[in-house]
């Protein structure tokens, strides 16, 4: 790896400091930049279990739009299980141990966590190191990384289990296996009873996330009580689909369809799950 300096930027978003940063090694000296790096001692990675997806709400902080290095990021309000990305991952360690993460947790470099720029907080990911085939499950609770085009910042322990600590970065494939939004909706399905498929009314599908967010806000303003944005990959392109629901009952579907048509001028498409 060529010698590269880096810096971690503190960004205030609704009085929130983002903590996600990355670790690099200086090839000539083997030193870590900005006094970050691995701890002097740590638990045996084989004794540390992967993160276990569980039902929990979206974080009340850490999911608002924010700006870093002049780039504005708009976190996803929801993401489908199975959503995936491929890119480069890095890690952050002892310098940030004990500091507050973007969703208000205390960063534990020995925990199985990670930082991502736009996934909902929290989201559970299966991460595969494409260099060696190692896999782990992590809980995304922080924002970053913001340098080098990387897609994920791993905790020290997650990086250790994946074999990324010495190299500093590695190519990875990440796949969503659980999200707060997904689990909340699963609970809604169980509470509704009857085992009937849930109906969502899709009001629009966009390549630009900002356009989807604008439509979501508009639908909420005109009286649609529940609106989600689902991110999907289709033929190599990412789409943000705005869907109202779930809607229960023929009358409710008819009424919400009329409201959406009045607001957008387009008849929504019914999506059943």
C-alpha positions as CSV (number, residue, x, y, z in Angstrom):
1,X,0.0,0.0,0.0
2,X,1.4,3.4,-0.9
3,X,1.8,5.9,1.9
4,X,-1.3,8.0,2.3
5,X,-2.3,10.4,5.0
6,X,-5.9,10.6,6.2
7,X,-8.0,12.5,8.6
8,X,-11.2,11.9,10.4
9,X,-13.8,14.7,10.1
10,X,-16.3,15.5,12.8
11,X,-19.6,16.4,11.2
12,X,-22.5,17.9,13.2
13,X,-25.9,16.8,12.1
14,X,-28.8,17.6,14.4
15,X,-26.1,17.9,17.1
16,X,-24.7,14.5,16.2
17,X,-21.0,13.8,15.7
18,X,-20.2,11.1,13.2
19,X,-17.4,8.9,14.3
20,X,-16.7,6.6,11.3
21,X,-13.1,6.8,10.2
22,X,-10.5,4.4,8.6
23,X,-7.2,2.9,9.4
24,X,-4.3,3.0,6.9
25,X,-0.8,1.7,7.2
26,X,2.3,3.5,6.0
27,X,4.1,0.9,3.9
28,X,7.7,2.2,4.5
29,X,7.3,2.3,8.3
30,X,4.5,0.0,9.1
31,X,3.0,2.7,11.4
32,X,-0.7,3.6,11.6
33,X,-1.8,7.1,10.9
34,X,-3.4,9.4,13.4
35,X,-2.4,7.1,16.3
36,X,-5.1,4.6,15.4
37,X,-4.5,0.9,15.0
38,X,-5.0,-2.4,16.9
39,X,-5.1,-2.7,20.7
40,X,-2.2,-4.0,22.7
41,X,-4.2,-7.0,23.5
42,X,-7.7,-8.3,22.6
43,X,-10.0,-11.3,23.0
44,X,-9.3,-14.4,20.8
45,X,-11.4,-13.7,17.6
46,X,-12.6,-17.3,17.7
47,X,-14.4,-16.6,21.0
48,X,-16.3,-13.5,19.7
49,X,-19.6,-14.3,18.1
50,X,-21.0,-12.6,15.1
51,X,-23.8,-10.0,15.5
52,X,-27.2,-11.6,15.7
53,X,-30.1,-9.8,13.9
54,X,-32.8,-8.8,16.3
55,X,-36.0,-6.8,16.3
56,X,-35.2,-3.1,17.1
57,X,-36.6,0.2,15.9
58,X,-34.8,2.6,13.6
59,X,-32.4,4.8,15.5
60,X,-33.8,8.2,16.4
61,X,-30.5,9.8,15.5
62,X,-28.0,9.0,12.8
63,X,-30.6,8.6,10.0
64,X,-30.9,12.2,8.9
65,X,-29.2,13.7,5.8
66,X,-25.7,15.0,6.5
67,X,-22.7,16.5,4.7
68,X,-19.0,15.5,4.7
69,X,-16.2,17.0,2.5
70,X,-18.8,19.0,0.6
71,X,-20.8,15.8,-0.3
72,X,-24.4,15.5,0.9
73,X,-25.5,12.0,2.0
74,X,-29.1,11.0,2.4
75,X,-29.5,7.8,4.4
76,X,-32.0,5.2,3.2
77,X,-35.2,5.2,5.2
78,X,-35.5,1.4,4.5
79,X,-33.7,-1.3,2.6
80,X,-34.8,-4.7,1.4
81,X,-33.2,-7.8,2.8
82,X,-30.9,-9.1,0.0
83,X,-29.7,-5.7,-1.0
84,X,-26.0,-6.0,-1.7
85,X,-22.9,-4.0,-2.7
86,X,-19.3,-4.9,-3.7
87,X,-16.4,-2.7,-2.9
88,X,-13.5,-2.0,-0.6
89,X,-13.7,-2.1,3.2
90,X,-11.4,-0.6,5.8
91,X,-11.4,-0.6,9.6
92,X,-11.1,1.7,12.6
93,X,-9.7,0.8,16.1
94,X,-8.4,2.0,19.4
95,X,-8.5,5.8,18.7
96,X,-12.3,5.7,18.6
97,X,-12.8,3.0,21.2
98,X,-15.4,4.3,23.7
99,X,-16.5,7.2,21.6
100,X,-20.1,7.8,20.5
101,X,-21.2,6.3,17.2
102,X,-23.7,8.0,14.9
103,X,-26.7,6.2,16.4
104,X,-25.6,7.0,19.9
105,X,-24.0,3.7,20.8
106,X,-20.5,3.5,22.4
107,X,-18.0,2.3,19.9
108,X,-16.5,-1.0,21.0
109,X,-13.6,-2.1,18.8
110,X,-14.1,-5.6,20.1
111,X,-17.7,-5.7,19.0
112,X,-19.0,-6.9,15.6
113,X,-20.1,-3.6,14.1
114,X,-19.5,-1.5,11.1
115,X,-20.0,2.0,9.5
116,X,-21.8,2.7,6.2
117,X,-22.6,6.0,4.6
118,X,-26.3,5.5,3.8
119,X,-27.8,2.2,5.1
120,X,-30.4,2.7,7.8
121,X,-29.2,2.5,11.4
122,X,-29.2,-0.2,12.4
123,X,-28.8,-2.7,9.6
124,X,-27.3,-6.2,9.8
125,X,-24.9,-7.3,7.1
126,X,-23.2,-10.5,6.1
127,X,-19.7,-9.4,4.9
128,X,-17.5,-11.6,2.8
129,X,-13.8,-10.9,2.2
130,X,-13.3,-11.6,-1.5
131,X,-9.6,-12.1,-1.0
132,X,-9.9,-15.1,1.4
133,X,-13.5,-16.1,1.5
134,X,-13.9,-15.3,5.2
135,X,-17.4,-14.2,6.3
136,X,-18.8,-12.4,9.3
137,X,-22.1,-10.8,10.4
138,X,-22.0,-7.2,11.7
139,X,-24.4,-4.6,12.9
140,X,-24.1,-1.2,11.2
141,X,-24.4,1.5,13.8
142,X,-22.1,4.3,12.5
143,X,-21.5,6.5,9.4
144,X,-18.4,6.3,7.2
145,X,-16.0,5.7,5.5
146,X,-15.6,9.0,3.7
147,X,-12.3,8.5,1.9
148,X,-11.0,6.5,-1.0
149,X,-14.4,5.4,-2.3
150,X,-14.7,2.6,0.2
151,X,-18.1,1.2,1.1
152,X,-17.6,-0.1,4.7
153,X,-15.6,0.6,7.9
154,X,-15.3,-2.5,10.0
155,X,-14.7,-2.6,13.8
156,X,-11.3,-3.9,14.7
157,X,-12.7,-7.3,15.7
158,X,-14.7,-7.7,12.6
159,X,-11.7,-6.8,10.5
160,X,-9.6,-9.3,12.5
161,X,-12.0,-12.1,11.9
162,X,-12.1,-11.2,8.2
163,X,-8.3,-11.0,7.9
164,X,-8.3,-7.3,7.1
165,X,-6.2,-5.9,10.0
166,X,-2.8,-6.3,8.4
167,X,-3.7,-5.3,4.9
168,X,-5.7,-2.3,6.1
169,X,-8.3,-2.7,3.4
170,X,-9.9,-5.6,1.4
171,X,-12.4,-6.1,-1.3
172,X,-15.7,-7.2,0.2
173,X,-19.2,-8.2,-0.7
174,X,-21.9,-7.0,1.7
175,X,-25.5,-8.3,1.8
176,X,-28.3,-7.1,4.0
177,X,-29.7,-9.9,6.2
178,X,-31.8,-7.8,8.6
179,X,-33.0,-4.3,9.1
180,X,-35.0,-2.4,11.8
181,X,-37.6,-1.5,9.2
182,X,-37.9,-5.0,7.9
183,X,-38.4,-6.5,11.3
184,X,-41.0,-3.9,12.4
185,X,-43.0,-4.7,9.3
186,X,-42.7,-8.4,10.1
187,X,-44.2,-7.7,13.5
188,X,-47.0,-5.7,11.8
189,X,-47.8,-8.7,9.7
190,X,-48.0,-11.0,12.7
191,X,-50.3,-8.6,14.6
192,X,-52.7,-8.2,11.7
193,X,-53.5,-11.9,11.7
194,X,-55.1,-14.0,9.0
195,X,-51.8,-14.6,7.1
196,X,-53.0,-12.4,4.2
197,X,-50.4,-10.8,2.0
198,X,-49.7,-7.1,2.8
199,X,-50.5,-4.6,0.1
200,X,-48.3,-1.6,-0.7
201,X,-49.2,1.1,-3.2
202,X,-46.1,2.1,-5.2
203,X,-46.3,5.7,-6.1
204,X,-43.0,6.1,-7.9
205,X,-39.6,4.6,-8.7
206,X,-36.5,6.8,-9.1
207,X,-32.9,6.5,-9.9
208,X,-32.2,9.5,-7.6
209,X,-32.8,9.0,-3.9
210,X,-33.5,12.7,-3.3
211,X,-36.5,12.4,-5.7
212,X,-37.8,9.5,-3.8
213,X,-37.4,11.3,-0.5
214,X,-39.3,14.3,-1.9
215,X,-42.2,12.2,-3.0
216,X,-42.3,10.4,0.4
217,X,-42.4,13.7,2.2
218,X,-45.2,15.0,-0.1
219,X,-47.3,11.9,0.4
220,X,-47.0,12.2,4.2
221,X,-48.1,15.9,3.9
222,X,-51.2,15.0,2.0
223,X,-52.3,12.4,4.6
224,X,-50.7,9.1,3.8
225,X,-49.9,7.7,7.2
226,X,-47.2,5.2,6.3
227,X,-44.7,5.5,3.5
228,X,-41.5,3.6,2.9
229,X,-38.7,3.7,0.4
230,X,-37.5,0.3,-0.9
231,X,-34.1,0.1,-2.6
232,X,-33.7,-2.5,-5.3
233,X,-31.1,-3.5,-7.8
234,X,-32.3,-4.2,-11.4
235,X,-30.0,-4.9,-14.3
236,X,-27.1,-3.2,-12.7
237,X,-29.0,-0.1,-11.7
238,X,-30.2,1.0,-8.3
239,X,-33.8,2.2,-7.9
240,X,-35.6,3.9,-5.0
241,X,-39.3,2.9,-4.9
242,X,-41.8,4.9,-2.9
243,X,-44.5,2.7,-1.5
244,X,-47.5,3.6,0.8
245,X,-48.6,0.9,3.3
246,X,-49.1,-1.7,4.3
247,X,-52.8,-1.0,3.5
248,X,-55.4,-3.4,4.9
249,X,-58.9,-3.7,3.5
250,X,-60.4,-3.0,0.1
251,X,-61.9,0.3,1.2
252,X,-58.5,1.5,2.6
253,X,-56.7,0.5,-0.6
254,X,-59.3,2.4,-2.7
255,X,-59.1,5.5,-0.5
256,X,-55.3,5.7,-0.5
257,X,-55.1,5.0,-4.2
258,X,-57.4,8.0,-4.7
259,X,-55.2,10.2,-2.5
260,X,-52.0,9.2,-4.3
261,X,-53.5,9.8,-7.7
262,X,-54.7,13.3,-6.6
263,X,-51.2,14.0,-5.3
264,X,-49.1,12.7,-8.2
265,X,-51.5,12.5,-11.2
266,X,-50.5,8.8,-11.7
267,X,-52.3,5.7,-10.5
268,X,-50.1,3.7,-8.1
269,X,-49.3,0.1,-8.6
270,X,-50.3,-2.5,-6.0
271,X,-47.4,-4.5,-4.6
272,X,-48.2,-7.6,-2.5
273,X,-45.8,-9.3,-0.1
